Amino acid sequence: MKQLSTLVLLGLLSVSLNAQKMNSTKKAIVASVENHKENLIQISDSIWALAETAFNESQSAEVLADYAEKKGLKVTRGVADIPTAFTATYGSGKPVISVLGEFDALPGLSQKTVPTKDPRIDGAPGHGCGHNMFGAASLGAAIAIKEQIESGKLQGTVKFLGTPAEEKYFAKVWMVEAGLWDDVDVNVSWHPGANIEADVQSGLSLIDFIVEFYGQAAHASADPWNGRSASDALELYTTGMNYYREHIKPTSRIHYHIQDGGQVVNVVPDYSKIWVRVRDPKRKVMLPTYERVKKMAEGAAIMADVDYKISLVSGIYEVLVNRAGGEIMQKNLELLGPITYTEEEIAFGKGIQKATGKPEVGMDSKIEPLRETEKNPGGGSTDVGDVSWNVPNINLSVTVAPKDTPWHSWAVVACGGMSIGHKGMVYATKAMAMTMADLFENPKLVTKVKEEFKTRKGDEKYEAMIDGPPPIGNN
Ligand SMILES: [Zn+2]
């Protein structure tokens, strides 16, 4: 125990030593975040408790928009024809630095703030991706910058974008199409995670589409010859996709979710429905695979002698990395130093690890050197990708859960509603606002970040993978 408190003390000492290296703007930012900390925690906790899923986040969006308005930002609600999307801006002129915040939850992950699986409300949604902290921290960073613009320390415009429906439908694609980043020089973002790093890894591009088969119903035993089965088509379709897996690039993924396979056993089903997703670290590789998988739907329909319809849901780009931006963020992480935890928090973290079968090592909050950017990253996908092909994006990951925590699970929900999550959220607020301050104070950095963006984008023309308005009300 003595050893631990010495460690904590050393940690605090190095933090305060680093804090001395901060310029006056950064010191003011840290003070501002400390000042708003309790409100930000309250916002994060109320969004955590609301746990609203994609396009249903009306109260969560309002919690954030209302606070932004109270703090003197100009709020525009319902942007991009999405009721839960909004912007909050302050200041005037260049540069325009934006920060985006998500706030949607995942179905079925309700959980109390305890380190063993224990739903708060059976079957209800939960913040298994930490988006309650995501939105609160990003808004906190925008407010810290607003206060520096107001006091005359910084000049330019800060823009917070409330971006709903990240877990399903990818609303940022419609927000990009609505031109909401057109006036922005650099965008900053973060994501809750199990480590702290200036994130210079990409992610996977993906496309979502729905296939429906339409057959002819008949009695399954008395006159099956009169039936044309939509579920036969569905099974033939998934069989085709599963054979095709052998021939796709090792980096690619095919997923599907059967949404309707008929209702009862004694009827030949006249309708079936499946949600299909294709991914690859490169959109260019993903698209031909998508074309093949679409063609298989036609093949399956011919075999079962049924009709079919394919509807695009949406698709997203892989993230366009910006290392120049990552380097700015990295320096600020080094200034902030690691997060320190109490013995109770470490015990909570180890409890989560015990319950999920992981080594009981607690939280990882070290600041490692900036990593190399992987050519073919694994992991998930995010609609921040579409933002990153339109403006340079600087990304951050901050520890809000113990090492190796299964993501999109009850364990993340548990941590996101208590002090381990709160500490990560406050840390992210500071790191993003400090990075934004660098961009405001140093135009050369903005130029450098923009130049890298142009080089990486090359002659690729951005094309949003959507077809019509956002599917609001389809949940
Ligand atoms: Zn997420």
Boltz pocket constraint, residues with backbone or C-beta under 6 A from the ligand:
constraints:
  - pocket:
      binder: B
      contacts: [[A, 129], [A, 130], [A, 131], [A, 166], [A, 191]]
      max_distance: 6.0
